[in-house]
Amino acid sequence: MRNAAAKPRIRVMIVEDSPVVRRLLTHIVARDPRLEPVAAVSSAEEALRELPRLRPDVISMDIRLPGMDGLEATRRIMAEQPTPIVVIADAVEDSALRISMNALRAGALSVVEKPVGTASAGYEALAEEICTQLRIMSEVPVIRRRALGPRSLLAPREAEAAQRPSVVAIAASTGGPAALAKLLGALPADFPVPILLVQHMGAPFLEGFAAWLDGLVPLAVALAEDGEVARPGRVHVAPGDRHLLLGPEGRLRLSAEAPVDGQRPAATLLFRSVARAAGARGLGILLTGMGEDGARGLLDLRREGGMTITEHESTAVVYGMPAAAARLGASALSLPLEMIAPRLLRMVRGAAAGERR
């Protein structure tokens, strides 16, 4: 019997201006037998020149580069030769964080903390996370999205909230920052109910992510605090490495209990807590993301009478989490991203079928 052909290694282009970090990233990538560093370049301009010739499967992208920065490089790559991009960024530098978040909005898929040396605390875990992200994101199809046809622009009419929601829970993973910027950006500052948000992202980046969203959308956005009361017009973001839960009387709780579906914060636990605390007045939205987190929690919310919405496959960067919810029967309504905010406003303002007189 012939042995099956070995699976080709994933071709990685490293873009990093620091010679020390560039060598370190090359070492990290090269030691993973599933990855192959095909180029390690010091500028965005060089990356753009080499991209058509090398055609890597995934790019490790620095943000602060001489000349063209990583944000503009991401925009150019996604416009000219779409390729999965993993941003490697300093976790504590505000300007780098803002650029990193904007790169995610421009089409990069994830952001990982930059390693500082083999002797640094947590180096092995960070090196493994970098390789994991490069492997996973290399499989994401990043293509120019086709325009939606007239038929797909007709939103279903049969699914509406039976009661006006008192709280909205949203979850996203891969592709989430851009999707959330679009969805939340379409909601007014006086949105009448609280929004609880889980975004899968490395813990060091979530504070910067919340600050970035706060400066981008009309609503006030901040990391959730244990014991605070969820407030209308505010987006409460789950902090790094803590589950966000809704408790009695609208109080938020942060939990360090074990990860669920490999995630902490986990969308499933958020949706389950909303099902318990708000019942039929809870509304859950599951956006783009890899894996199945959120699906089971969304099902619990629907069983309690709450409204559940998933992002339609036509706009999701990765149709993993929404698809898992659809398979379970957890999704009452599947909508393209640009239709979610108008439907949400209609529901919370009491225009749903159950509110008509």
C-alpha positions in Angstrom: 0.0 0.0 0.0 1.4 3.4 -0.9 1.7 6.0 1.8 -0.5 9.0 1.4 1.4 12.0 0.1 2.5 14.3 2.9 0.4 17.5 3.2 2.2 20.5 1.8 3.5 22.8 4.5 1.8 26.2 4.9 3.8 28.9 3.3 4.4 31.9 5.6 5.6 35.4 4.7 7.0 37.3 7.7 6.9 41.2 7.5 8.9 42.7 10.4 11.4 45.6 10.4 13.3 44.6 13.5 16.1 42.2 12.5 16.0 40.6 16.0 12.2 40.0 16.0 12.4 39.0 12.3 14.9 36.2 13.2 12.9 35.2 16.2 9.6 34.9 14.2 11.5 33.0 11.5 12.7 30.6 14.2 9.2 30.2 15.7 7.7 29.4 12.3 10.5 27.2 11.1 10.3 24.9 14.1 6.7 24.0 13.4 6.7 21.1 10.9 3.4 22.3 9.4 4.7 25.8 8.5 7.4 26.9 6.1 8.8 30.5 6.2 9.2 31.4 2.5 10.2 35.0 3.1 11.2 37.3 5.9 11.1 41.0 4.7 11.7 44.3 6.5 9.2 46.5 4.8 5.7 46.6 3.4 7.0 47.7 0.0 9.2 44.6 -0.2 6.3 42.4 0.8 4.1 43.8 -1.9 6.9 43.3 -4.5 7.4 39.7 -3.4 3.8 38.7 -2.9 2.9 37.9 -6.6 6.1 35.7 -7.0 6.0 33.8 -3.6 2.2 33.6 -3.2 2.3 32.7 0.5 -0.6 31.0 2.2 -0.6 33.4 5.1 1.3 36.6 6.2 2.7 37.6 9.6 2.3 41.4 9.5 4.1 43.9 11.7 2.3 47.2 12.2 4.9 49.9 12.7 7.1 49.7 9.6 9.4 52.2 7.8 7.6 53.8 5.0 4.2 52.2 4.4 2.8 50.9 7.7 1.1 47.6 8.3 -2.4 49.1 8.0 -1.8 50.5 4.5 0.0 47.2 3.6 -3.1 45.2 4.7 -5.4 47.4 2.6 -3.1 47.1 -0.5 -2.8 43.3 -0.1 -6.5 42.8 0.4 -7.2 44.9 -2.7 -4.5 43.5 -5.0 -3.9 39.9 -3.9 -6.1 38.9 -1.0 -4.1 36.7 1.4 -4.8 35.8 5.1 -3.0 38.2 7.4 -2.2 37.7 11.1 -1.1 41.0 12.8 1.9 40.7 15.2 1.7 43.7 17.4 3.0 45.2 20.7 0.2 44.7 23.2 0.8 47.7 25.4 1.5 50.5 22.9 -1.7 52.6 22.3 -0.8 53.8 18.8 0.2 50.3 17.7 -3.1 48.9 19.1 -5.2 51.5 17.1 -3.3 50.6 13.9 -3.8 46.9 14.7 -7.5 47.3 15.2 -7.8 49.3 12.0 -5.9 46.5 10.2 -8.4 44.0 11.4 -11.2 46.3 10.0 -9.3 46.4 6.7 -9.2 42.7 6.4 -6.6 41.2 8.7 -8.0 38.2 10.5 -6.4 38.2 13.9 -3.9 39.9 16.1 -1.2 38.2 18.3 1.2 39.7 20.8 4.8 40.2 19.5 7.4 38.0 21.2 10.4 39.8 22.8 12.8 37.0 23.3 13.2 33.3 24.0 13.9 34.0 27.7 10.9 36.1 28.3 8.0 34.9 30.5 5.4 33.1 28.5 7.5 32.8 25.4 6.6 29.2 24.6 2.9 29.8 25.0 3.1 32.9 22.8 5.2 31.0 20.1 2.6 28.3 20.0 -0.2 30.8 19.7 1.5 32.5 16.8 1.9 29.2 15.0 -1.7 28.2 15.8 -3.1 31.5 14.4 -0.9 31.2 11.2 -2.1 27.6 10.7 -5.8 28.4 11.3 -6.0 31.6 9.4 -4.2 30.2 6.4 -7.4 28.2 5.7 -9.7 31.2 5.7 -10.8 32.1 2.2 -10.1 35.8 1.8 -11.6 36.8 -1.6 -13.3 39.9 -2.9 -16.8 39.6 -1.7 -19.5 39.5 -4.4 -22.3 42.0 -4.3 -25.6 40.6 -2.8 -28.3 40.0 -5.3 -31.8 41.3 -5.0 -33.2 38.1 -3.7 -30.7 37.9 -0.8 -31.6 41.5 0.2 -35.2 40.5 1.0 -35.1 39.9 4.8 -37.4 37.2 6.2 -40.6 38.6 7.8 -41.8 35.6 9.8 -39.3 35.9 12.7 -39.8 38.7 15.1 -39.3 39.2 18.8 -42.4 38.3 20.8 -41.5 41.0 23.3 -39.4 44.1 23.1 -35.9 43.0 24.2 -34.4 44.4 27.4 -30.8 43.3 26.7 -28.8 42.4 23.6 -25.9 40.0 23.7 -23.5 39.8 20.7 -20.6 37.5 20.0 -18.0 37.3 17.3 -14.6 35.7 16.5 -12.6 35.7 13.3 -13.7 38.8 11.3 -15.5 40.2 14.3 -13.8 43.6 14.7 -14.8 44.8 11.2 -18.3 43.3 11.6 -18.8 44.9 15.0 -17.6 48.2 13.7 -20.3 48.1 11.0 -23.1 46.8 13.1 -22.5 49.0 16.2 -21.7 51.9 14.0 -25.2 51.8 12.6 -26.8 52.1 16.1 -27.5 55.5 17.8 -25.8 56.8 20.9 -29.2 56.6 22.7 -29.8 53.0 21.9 -32.4 52.1 24.5 -31.0 48.8 25.9 -27.6 47.5 27.1 -25.4 45.5 24.8 -23.1 42.8 26.1 -20.3 41.7 23.9 -17.9 38.8 23.6 -15.1 39.1 21.0 -12.6 36.3 20.8 -9.2 38.0 21.0 -6.0 37.7 22.9 -6.4 39.0 26.4 -3.7 41.8 26.1 -5.6 43.4 23.2 -9.2 43.5 24.6 -8.8 46.8 26.4 -7.4 48.4 23.3 -10.1 46.8 21.2 -12.8 48.3 23.5 -11.1 51.8 23.3 -10.9 51.5 19.5 -14.6 50.7 19.2 -15.5 53.5 21.7 -13.8 56.0 19.4 -15.4 54.6 16.3 -19.1 54.1 17.0 -21.8 56.4 18.5 -22.4 54.1 21.6 -20.2 54.2 24.7 -17.9 51.1 24.8 -15.9 49.9 27.7 -14.7 46.7 29.4 -17.3 45.2 31.7 -16.7 45.4 35.4 -17.8 42.8 37.9 -21.0 43.9 39.7 -21.8 46.9 37.6 -25.4 47.3 36.2 -25.7 47.0 32.5 -26.8 50.3 31.1 -28.7 51.4 28.0 -26.6 53.1 25.3 -23.5 51.2 26.5 -21.6 48.3 25.1 -20.1 46.2 27.9 -17.1 44.2 26.5 -15.9 40.9 28.1 -12.4 41.5 29.4 -9.5 39.2 28.6 -9.6 35.7 30.0 -12.9 36.2 31.8 -16.4 35.0 31.0 -19.1 37.8 30.9 -22.4 36.8 32.4 -25.7 38.6 33.0 -27.1 38.2 36.6 -30.2 39.2 38.4 -31.4 42.8 38.2 -29.1 43.4 35.2 -25.9 43.1 37.1 -22.8 41.9 35.3 -20.6 39.1 36.6 -17.1 38.2 35.5 -16.1 34.6 35.9 -12.8 32.7 35.8 -14.5 29.3 35.4 -13.1 26.9 32.8 -13.2 27.7 29.1 -16.1 26.5 27.1 -15.6 25.3 23.5 -12.0 26.3 24.1 -12.9 29.9 24.8 -12.8 32.3 27.7 -14.7 34.5 27.4 -17.2 32.2 25.8 -20.3 33.2 23.8 -22.2 30.2 25.0 -22.0 31.2 28.6 -23.0 34.8 27.8 -26.1 33.7 25.9 -27.0 31.1 28.6 -26.9 33.8 31.3 -29.1 36.1 29.2 -31.5 33.2 28.7 -31.7 32.7 32.5 -31.8 36.4 33.5 -33.9 37.9 30.7 -35.8 35.0 29.1 -38.0 36.1 26.3 -36.7 39.6 26.6 -33.2 38.6 25.7 -31.9 39.0 22.2 -28.7 37.1 21.0 -26.7 37.9 17.9 -24.0 35.5 16.6 -21.6 36.9 14.0 -18.7 35.6 11.9 -16.2 33.3 13.6 -14.4 30.0 13.5 -15.6 27.0 15.6 -18.9 26.5 17.4 -18.8 28.8 20.4 -22.1 30.4 21.0 -24.3 27.9 19.2 -25.5 26.0 22.3 -26.0 29.1 24.3 -28.0 30.7 21.5 -30.2 27.6 21.4 -30.9 27.9 25.2 -31.9 31.5 24.6 -34.3 30.6 21.8 -35.8 27.9 23.9 -36.6 30.5 26.6 -38.4 32.6 24.0 -35.7 35.1 23.3 -35.0 36.3 19.8 -31.9 34.9 18.1 -30.1 36.2 15.0 -27.1 34.8 13.1 -25.0 36.5 10.4 -25.8 35.1 6.9 -23.2 33.2 5.1 -23.0 35.8 2.3 -21.3 38.3 4.6 -19.6 36.3 7.2 -15.8 36.2 6.9 -15.9 32.7 8.5 -19.3 31.0 8.5 -18.4 28.6 11.4 -20.2 29.8 14.5 -23.3 31.0 12.7 -23.5 27.7 10.8 -23.2 25.7 14.0 -26.1 27.7 15.4 -28.2 27.1 12.3 -27.5 23.3 12.4 -28.8 23.2 16.0 -31.9 25.1 15.2 -30.7 28.0 17.4 -31.1 30.7 14.8 -34.5 32.3 14.4 -33.3 34.7 11.8 -30.3 34.7 9.4 -29.4 38.1 8.0 -26.6 39.7 6.0 -24.5 41.9 8.3 -25.9 45.2 7.0 -29.5 44.2 7.8 -28.9 43.3 11.4 -28.8 46.8 12.9 -32.0 48.0 11.2 -33.8 44.9 12.4 -32.4 45.3 15.9 -33.6 48.9 16.0 -37.0 47.9 14.9 -37.2 45.3 17.7 -35.9 47.4 20.6 -38.1 50.3 19.7 -41.2 48.1 20.0 -42.2 47.8 16.3 -42.1 44.0 16.4 -45.3 42.1 15.6 -46.0 41.4 19.2 -45.9 45.1 20.1 -48.3 46.3 17.4 -51.7 47.6 18.6 
